[in-house]
Amino acid sequence: MGEQKATLLGRLYDHVEIALWASLVAGVAVFAVFVVPGIPAAQQRSEAERIAAFEHECEFYCTKWDFSAARAATRPASPTYTSSATPSSSRSRPTIFEYR
């Protein structure tokens, strides 16, 4: 009777092992078919949400500090410095609003 139990347990172990490997292969296949194609769209949504949050934050602080949106839209993308013809003592440092 001990030999029958050993054979039965061996077969049971083999079936469980095969089922586990099959579930792993099925899981990888489902991931590859359903999840991987959606990754670029998820990245785009995440980037759009990040940009929208940044713009909202900028708008909040522009309103808080009474910095008009019209003035913000017309400022250059790089810091503006005075021309080199002016003396260095009259040059002012660019403000935080001039960096964008």
C-alpha positions in Angstrom: 0.0 0.0 0.0 2.9 2.4 0.6 4.0 2.0 -3.1 0.5 2.9 -4.3 0.5 6.1 -2.2 3.9 7.0 -3.5 2.7 6.5 -7.1 -0.5 8.5 -6.5 1.4 11.4 -4.8 4.0 11.4 -7.6 1.2 11.6 -10.3 -0.6 14.3 -8.3 2.6 16.3 -7.9 3.2 16.1 -11.7 -0.3 17.2 -12.5 0.0 20.2 -10.1 3.3 21.2 -11.6 2.0 21.0 -15.2 -1.0 23.1 -14.1 1.2 25.7 -12.6 3.4 26.0 -15.6 0.3 26.2 -17.9 -1.1 29.0 -15.8 2.2 30.8 -16.0 2.2 30.5 -19.8 -1.4 31.6 -20.0 -0.7 34.6 -17.8 2.2 35.7 -19.9 0.1 35.3 -23.1 -2.8 37.4 -21.6 -0.3 40.1 -20.5 1.2 40.1 -24.0 -2.1 40.3 -25.8 -4.1 42.6 -23.6 -1.7 44.7 -21.5 1.3 45.4 -23.7 -0.7 47.1 -26.5 -2.2 49.5 -24.0 1.1 50.7 -22.5 1.8 53.5 -25.1 -1.7 54.9 -24.6 -1.3 54.8 -20.8 2.0 56.6 -21.1 0.3 59.3 -23.3 -2.5 59.7 -20.8 -0.1 60.0 -17.9 2.0 62.6 -19.7 -1.1 64.6 -20.6 -2.3 64.5 -17.0 1.2 65.6 -15.8 1.2 68.5 -18.2 -2.4 69.6 -17.2 -1.4 69.5 -13.5 1.7 71.6 -14.2 -0.3 74.1 -16.2 -2.9 74.3 -13.4 -0.2 74.9 -10.9 1.3 77.6 -13.0 -2.1 79.3 -13.4 -2.7 79.0 -9.6 0.5 80.8 -8.8 0.1 83.4 -11.5 -3.3 84.2 -10.0 -2.0 84.1 -6.5 0.9 86.5 -7.3 -1.2 88.6 -9.6 0.8 87.7 -12.6 -1.5 88.1 -15.6 -1.9 85.2 -18.0 -1.6 87.6 -21.0 1.8 88.8 -19.8 2.9 85.2 -19.2 1.9 84.2 -22.7 4.0 86.9 -24.3 7.2 86.4 -22.3 10.1 84.7 -24.1 11.0 81.1 -23.5 14.5 81.9 -22.4 15.7 84.3 -19.7 16.0 87.9 -21.0 19.1 89.8 -20.2 19.8 93.4 -20.8 22.0 94.2 -23.7 25.7 94.3 -23.2 25.7 98.0 -24.0 24.3 98.8 -20.6 26.7 99.0 -17.6 26.9 95.9 -15.5 25.8 97.8 -12.4 22.4 98.6 -14.0 21.8 95.0 -15.1 19.2 93.2 -13.0 19.0 89.5 -12.4 16.2 87.7 -14.2 13.2 86.9 -12.1 11.7 83.5 -11.6 9.0 84.4 -14.2 11.6 84.9 -16.9 12.7 81.3 -16.6 10.4 78.9 -18.5 
